[in-house]
């Protein structure tokens, strides 16, 4: 039996998967690393921590599996998006990496909008948001000119780790699409954007497809991990693109709902013709010559974790959610909006905050828990609604993450989305998508689609109940009013926050 490895470089940890030719996960290993929040709104990591953790995780994976290194044919990556890693002329980081969830760059976002105007959406297909990479580059140039003067080029997090493993620098299209410097439709660095901000073409790494072969392991990384130097390395993709691959979102009509700390609704796009006017993200897919549109809820699973940790700390989720399924849709008039850390889609608003509306003395903890689950799902449904208004067919949604672990929540998603919701038997998220890129690159399958037929195994499906769907459709209309009704209140309250 031959194997490949998927490396998922997340925000809090790196996870590695060893996957066999039949799609079975043979072994997995995880290593955590720290986050640094030295100032309000700042979020940084040390690139060296990623490298050390990845090498340790790969070493454990190879050792515990008992598989011969020569039988591990390839390796690929999934990575946290947008993080800025500035490299000097020797390809050493000049400062800590600034991560996707860092919000210090509001001023730079406004500068980008003023400078590019309508070109921003027509070229990059995305609005200027604090999470993207270009605002971070401009911030460093303005506030840390000495660091910027040392920088010869930039890469994204997984690209730096891959460089350390192979000695080669590249960036794949799916991750480059999140920099605000890529001409998404034409798959090239945008001369117009680079020129507008005085950035040289050499500042950007060479572009490759996510499935592109980029080299083999160098001697140092092979020795540190126990893997064979001949192990083939493929570029890999952005975490959401790899999550889509790992869930089989590889053809029109398929949509992904992923509920982790944040929540994502992602739909496949066969070409770059769709125009969402910046209401949702539009990126290159990890599948060659394909794209995806994506809406984001910033505090999806986080909202439920916050509620449990605040009001039922230490209690298991099964115990905490007991009784939720006995409550009728609508939580008997209790409505929650999951804006705990601001919101992304459809409201790019850092000041908006969450609300419970309609509380009365009859509501129990179970009512509140169900209301939180419904509010998260309503927020995700706003992205589904945008897709449908643009003419997209959304009839099958593959659900992964925390929302796919609870049957009540899966049925709730089907009822609110008005679509069949499918859970996966072997859900491994972006790490499996990375392994699929390696498996296809190694020639095991003629295409990612063929690989998905073997690697992606569906489990139960949930169909919408007409009566519950009708009730939720009515409540969704109420939910959509809450943002406008509370926006002014939250702006006033912002002065009282720490």
Phi, psi and omega in degrees: 000138177256159186221160170227164180240136170251126179252116180252103181272096182269188182282327183250342184199162171253136179238131179243140181237135171255118189239132180277171183297339178268007179088001179282134177279114183279322182201160175211154180212151184223143172225134179266163174211159188279157170251147179240122179238074187285336177222159179303128179088352180270143176212114186224160173217159176271119178306326180296330177296321177298316183296311181299316181293321180294316179297318179294319180295317178296322179296315178296319181300311182295321184289314186287337183285331184074009181277140176295134180305327181292342179272355176264104192272330186207168184210140175213177193231151159238143184219149171304137187274162163075343187295134184269119172243110179268130183244144176275188185293344176260011180064030173260140179299138180268346178198175174300157175283139175264123192271172181300329184263017175275133188242025185282355196255027181301316180300319181290327176297318178294324177298317179298317179297316180294321185287316187266334181056227183293339180297333183304307182285324183291329182265305187271343178066014181218150176284166177279110178237155185302331184291335187288171191277318182304315177303326179293319178300314180295325178296314180298319180298323182280318190259340179227064186301331179292320177294318182294325180296333179279344189279127176260333181199171176233155171222174175258167190309306184293332179295324179291317179298317180296321176301317181292333179276335187239337186083005182244140180250126175213170169219133180276160185296322184294326177279322179298331181297340180265015181264344189070020177236358182265135167281097192298314183293322184265000173055052179209157172297136185280115175300326182294316181291314180299317180295320182299331183246015174065035179255132181284152178301326181291347177290339183258139181286161176300143182266142175220164171287157181300328180270008184290140176282127185238004177139191177236171181295136175284169187300320184294315181288327176297317180294320183290332185257339186084006178274161181284140177302336181280359180302124183280138182244131180244151193305313184087181187217177175298152185302320181289323177295318178290326175299322178294318178298314182294342176259002178078022180276081190229014177205160182302147179095349180258138182227148180248136169241116181241119181247099172246216173305310168261176180232145182228136167241120190230131180235142184289140176232124184286336179210184186264018186281337182297140180232106179261008177054033177078005181290330175229165176287150177224114187230161170290139180280167170285343173277133186300137177063026176232168184220172171212150173254145189212131171253153186229133168253118189293322184239072180275270177302331178301324180298317180289321177297318178300314183296316179295314183294332181278322188243355179208048186301133179088349180278143178291156179295324179298316178292318182299323183266005178300133179092347181297322182289347180273353182264138184291153175309135182102355175050035178053047173088011179257127185234137180237139172246127190272050184264044187294330181235031187091189180215159182247300184240128001267009184248100177281085190220114181279345184265339183296145179227165188288165181214144159254126182234137177095015181295138168217177188292348181274348184283133177258178178300324179297323176298316180295317180297318179294320179299322178296314179299318180293319181296319176301314183291324175298318179299316177296325181293336176299325176289317176303318180298319178297316179301315182293322178296334178274003176096005180284145172270121178236089182243345177227123182237121175273122184255128178229171179088198184300326180291346180264002183263353184236117182301324178297319181290322177298317177294322177299318178299315179300317182291320181283317180287338185064042183210160174290130180248128186244131172263157181256146179284324187237047186298122176228004173063215185300329180298322177291321177299320177296317178297325178293324175298319179292319181297317178292319178298328180281358177087012178293328183226151180286344182199164174298325179300315179294322177298318180298326179300331180263318189276327186263113185247115181281150178247236182282154173235153184232128180254147182294139172274123186305318183292316180293321179298320179296319179295318179292325178299321178292317180291328178299324176299323176290316180305317184294342179278341189294321183303307182296325183286336183250354183303311181296321178297317181290327175296321178291323181286342183301330181291343183261358178280154178291000000 
